[in-house]
Amino acid sequence: MGREQAGAVARPLDDALGTSARPTWRGRLHLVALVFAVPLVTGLAIQSDGGRARAGVIIYAVGLCSTLAVSTTYHRWVHTVRARARWRRLDHATIFALIAGTCSALALTTLNAGRAVAVLIAIWFAASVGAVLKLSHFERASRLGPVVYIAMGWSGVALAPAIWQRGGTLAFVCFVAGGLVYTVGAIGFARRWPTLRPATFSYHEVWHAFTIAAAGLHFATITTLST
């Protein structure tokens, strides 16, 4: 294969997977977030008021920490093209676990047992389908990924009245604000904006910063509801 042909093949791969020479901050934000998240969610699980709330927090903790851990591993330490392709699928699939885990905690802390179980079945079915599509048919699913994430995340708005009733103004405002921050970040990521400094801190790092801010707001919501 000639040099021009090799370059033509490499460019789409780099667009999809990112080059091995990544921005300095690629993955570091999620690593820092993971270091703080583990003790925070562990403490919240211990302090949760009752078995259902504790179960919800544990499910949420697994979704959050697995998402941050996979993202950190993929963005910091995976370099070969084949490995990057596999880890990118896993990275995107775990986002469904975070969404479903967050909704699980909200449902288990605000709804009666029957309604909570119904929400868990629906949200985890949707998450499972999304994750399987990401893992097995990544190229087809990638175009719809941001739309599916946003739609699935905002399906949790059905819990808004229960969140307001159970947690009051603080829980409700943090819940809505978290959704808005996720949405704005996802739109920026899809548009690859803002560019800033590509070698150091670019649109991808901005997206990670938005996900951390949104996760923090939802952590505040779940803390208010579960303790």
MOBELSUL-V115744 format. One line per field, one symbol per residue. phi: phi as a letter, one per 30 degrees, with the letter a starting at -180 (. if undefined). Layout:
phi = ???
//
This chain:
phi = .dddddddddddddddciddddeecdidddddddeddedddddddddecjdddddddddddddddddddddddddcbcbdedddddddededddddddddddddddddcbcdeddddddddddddddddddddddcbedddddceeddeddddddddddeedddddcidedddddddddddedddddddddhbddhcedbbbedddeddddddddddddddddddcc
//
